[in-house]
Every structure is written in structure tokens, then in C-alpha cells.
Amino acid sequence: MTLLRGIAISCIEIHDNGLTEYGSIPPSCWPFQVTRFGLYRKVSLQYLTEFCSMKAYIITGPTSGIGYATALELAKHGVIILVGRNRDKLTRVQTTIEAAGQKAVPVVCDISDMKSVSNAARQIVSLGLPVAGLLNNAGIMPAKPSKTTQGWDSTFATNHLGPFVLTERLTSHLPEGANIVFVASAIEDPERRPAKIMGMKGGRYISAEASARGEWKAGGSKMPGIDAYATSKQCILASAMAFAREDRRLHYNAVEPGITRGTNLGGESTNAFLRFLFGHLMAIVPPFSKYSSTPKKSAKVITGILTDTSGKTGIYFDEKGRPMLGSELVRDTAFQDRVVAETRTLLSTMNYG
Ligand SMILES: NC(=O)c1ccc[n+]([C@@H]2O[C@H](COP(=O)([O-])OP(=O)(O)OC[C@H]3O[C@@H](n4cnc5c(N)ncnc54)[C@H](OP(=O)(O)O)[C@@H]3O)[C@@H](O)[C@H]2O)c1
């Protein structure tokens, strides 16, 4: 272990329950194997040097759907830091990436739990990898409301608070010009045609505090879970645009991946109709089919944005990678600043480390 500590990689892994004595780079990537007979060299130091000098990309929610397809696509460009809540699922994604001769590091994190997000950010920083991009992709759309460890609405915490905290905890550690991308949803816009036809009413923001309690502006959608989902996505999109104005050192963009079939979104829901609707029907029936996509297509678009070096910032991209407009409200800079300020105030009320 002393030998490993001497190499230019932090060898302390931070878990939810504190510090452990293992390397941040997981055992499968160590250049030495530890056995009961001692240390033996597994791979060359060249491997280690390569690992440390490759660009790295962080992806939340890489275990299914859009995030999984993006992890595989992005692995062609560098080391992937896989951030997810289930270690076994992360290991399976890591194994798939490594079987293709690429590199990945798992970091266990429940993005709806701010303590876990905070620990994950520390763990990512301790890896010491040159992070070129962060993709805030993990998201949920449950029909039934539930509460997180902090007692906050799960949809709001997963889709807005978690990515907000992860981003704010990492930004000062990212090199100039790094790309931060947020996976949003056009459902936030009450005027978006497919959403309007479905009777969705867009984001229903009252305040960050009210959202955390699971309260939305009256007169919303009759579809269960949609007001929570649309509001959380409106908040993270507004924050992305505010961050882009606040911080010119890094690049902040958002993407609407399109109506993407074959993912597990809405799968947490017990509502079979919603599952069918978002899983299949909307992707093939006009006018919804116009906005249809697949995880592989979304992965190409997102990878393009994450690896872009032209300095684009503050842009909301559609499923084809073209700039698009969000709702009138989300484009209002006063609203964007209000969401960020209220979110920071809400988060400051909770000591999560
Ligand atoms: N599919 C669409 O039509 C569509 C349209 C617009 C926007 N989006 C957005 O695209 C993103 C990806 O969605 P998807 O369609 O690919 O859905 P998905 O297949 O359900 O993938 C969601 C990912 O997020 C992870 N996740 C959920 N809750 C988490 C938590 N508390 N902590 C850590 N990870 C968590 C899931 O992990 P587990 O494997 O452990 O569950 C999974 O890896 C979401 O932000 C979604 O809102 C999707």
C-alpha cells in the first residue's frame, strides 16, 4: 500500500460510512495484485500512466437506458467514471466497457441522497483524473410520490437537487473548459405540442422549499407524477442556464433527448398505462414520433456535446443536437436566478457533509 501511495494516484477511497484504506482506482485497475503472498505486478506502469493521462468523463445513471448507451459511446473518448446507486449494476457496465479494451471506474452514489452525493463528489475528486466532462443523466418519473433520506420529494431530489449538488461540489475541481451537461425534458414546457396533447401543464414551480415538500402549483396535469417530473426538469434546466451565465470558466449545456423508447423511465411506476405510453406508443405515433429517439441515438448526440471543444455554453440542445428553446419561464433569467438562489438556501438548511 505504501508503494501504491507513492504513485501519483490518491489511494484513499471514501465510502458513505467514512474512509477506507483502498485505492480510489478500483482493484481491477490497480497495477498490482494484492495476494496473501504479497504484491505482484499485474500490468505495466505504462498502463497506470495512460490511465492517469486519459481524459475522464463522469456519468450519473449509467446502468440503463440513455446513460448506459452514452457510457459505452463515451468510453471511446476516455475513462468513464460510472456514478450509480447499485454496485452490481455498475460492475456489469464496467465489465462491458473493459471487455471492449476501454476503462471505467465505479462510484456508488444515490443521487437522491445529498450525503451520498457529497461523498461521491469527494471520491471522484480523490481519483485525481483529468475530468473533461460531467453528464447529469440519472433521473426518475414515478407515478407515486415518495420521500428521500432527507425527507424531500424523491423526484425533485433525484432530478434537481442531486445533480445540482454534484455539480456544485465538483466545479472548482474541474479544469477550465470542462463540459457539464444536464439531461432535461421538454415536458417542462406547457406549450410543447406533444406534452400539450397529453394534457401536461409544464413545470408547476412554487418555490424550491415547496417542491422539496412535493407541492406544485394548482391546475396541473391529471397524470400522476407528471407535475413533479416537469417541475424538477424545469428547475435543473433553469439552473444549467444560470450556471452558464455565472461561471464562464466551464461550459454548461442541457439536452432534451427526445421521446426515447427502450429505457426504464417510468418503470418505477406501477401505472402500466404510463409505462406503455412512454416506453413505446409515443415514439411511433405522430406527432410524437417526430421527437422520437433511441438510447443509441441520444448517446451519439450527448457524446458530441460532452466532447465538444468549441466552448459552447448556455445552450439547450434537442434530440438531434440542434439548439432549441425551453419554456418561456425557463428562458427568463430572473426565474433561473430565483431557482438557483432558492435551491442553495434550501440545501443550506441541511447538514449533509
Ligand atoms: N426516456 C425518455 O423518453 C426521456 C425523455 C426526456 C428526458 N429523459 C431523461 O433522460 C435521463 C435518463 O433516463 P432514461 O430514459 O434512460 O431512464 P432509465 O433507463 O430509467 O435510466 C435512469 C438511470 O438513472 C439511475 N437512477 C435513478 N435514480 C437514481 C438514484 N437515486 N441514484 C442514482 N442513480 C439513479 C438509474 O439507475 P438504476 O439502474 O439503479 O435504476 C438509471 O441508471 C433521465 O434524466 C430522464 O428524465 C428521458
The ligand as a Gaussian input file, in Angstrom:
#p B3LYP/6-31G(d) Opt

LIG

0 1
 N      -36.680000       8.205000     -21.966000
 C      -37.179000       9.369000     -22.361000
 O      -38.083000       9.457000     -23.225000
 C      -36.652000      10.642000     -21.778000
 C      -37.129000      11.879000     -22.283000
 C      -36.646000      13.063000     -21.743000
 C      -35.695000      13.029000     -20.729000
 N      -35.270000      11.821000     -20.247000
 C      -34.263000      11.839000     -19.165000
 O      -33.152000      11.045000     -19.547000
 C      -32.480000      10.577000     -18.370000
 C      -32.229000       9.079000     -18.487000
 O      -33.466000       8.431000     -18.485000
 P      -33.743000       7.032000     -19.207000
 O      -34.930000       7.222000     -20.071000
 O      -32.503000       6.473000     -19.773000
 O      -34.261000       6.201000     -17.929000
 P      -33.714000       4.887000     -17.185000
 O      -33.479000       3.796000     -18.181000
 O      -34.695000       4.629000     -16.102000
 O      -32.315000       5.333000     -16.576000
 C      -32.251000       6.104000     -15.395000
 C      -30.892000       5.954000     -14.766000
 O      -30.868000       6.784000     -13.593000
 C      -30.459000       5.981000     -12.494000
 N      -31.033000       6.450000     -11.231000
 C      -32.339000       6.625000     -10.914000
 N      -32.454000       7.030000      -9.636000
 C      -31.212000       7.113000      -9.139000
 C      -30.664000       7.465000      -7.869000
 N      -31.450000       7.807000      -6.835000
 N      -29.325000       7.441000      -7.713000
 C      -28.523000       7.076000      -8.728000
 N      -28.960000       6.727000      -9.939000
 C      -30.293000       6.736000     -10.148000
 C      -30.949000       4.582000     -12.817000
 O      -30.254000       3.648000     -12.005000
 P      -30.834000       2.164000     -11.690000
 O      -30.413000       1.305000     -12.863000
 O      -30.170000       1.787000     -10.423000
 O      -32.337000       2.281000     -11.592000
 C      -30.596000       4.517000     -14.306000
 O      -29.233000       4.241000     -14.476000
 C      -33.384000      10.953000     -17.191000
 O      -32.900000      12.119000     -16.590000
 C      -34.731000      11.234000     -17.850000
 O      -35.501000      12.120000     -17.097000
 C      -35.708000      10.641000     -20.754000

